[in-house]
Amino acid sequence: ACKQCPQSKYSTSLAAVSESACIDCPARTYSKEGSSRITNCSCVRGYTGPDGASCAACAAGTFKEVNGSSLCALCPRGKYSTVSAATSGSACRDCNVHSNSEGGSSTSTDCVCNSGYTGPGGGPCVACIAGTYKDVNGSTACLECSEGKYSTSLAAVSEASCDDCPDQTYSNVGSSLVINCTCNYGY
């Protein structure tokens, strides 16, 4: 019986007389035993490209779990990966607590603090203290409640958390308790 070319090789020759007719697939590709065309050579896990051509490593922030010409998948939101040519989604690591990232993030600094929290990219993220709020994701500082308002909330995500002082009272910016609201002149 005729012998087939081994895995990761192919042959277009008819009536070949030796295994030397079997040609190696391009680097980082794989083919099944008995392949007869270069297009049977598909990229291995962690690499992507058209069948029969050279394959490129999946970039950091992506991975590919199967052989073939499919594209590399993005690490999901809230995760990142610094590994190139990753073969599994387990290469994607979780962002620090109270932070998030876009899909396909490739460094821990892509993880930015959620609204209500502040800190550098990559964390740690700390809650906005009472009397402050932060309504956007990122490393920006928490904003203070304006004059005449106060807030007892921690990790507040909007200015709506700042309550008005009682009638005829006043507070400084960033007030955190209702007792910071003191009577106006004449009251």
ABEGO torsion letter per residue (X at the ends): XBBBBBBGBBBABBGBABAAABBBBBBGBBBBBGBABAAABBBBBGBBEBBGBBBBBBBBGBBBABBEABBBBBBBBGBBBABBGBABAAABBBBBBGBBBBBGBABAAABBBBBGBBEBBGOBBBBBBBGBBBABBEABBBBBBBBGBBBABBGBABAAABBBBBBGBBBBBGBABAAABBBBBGX
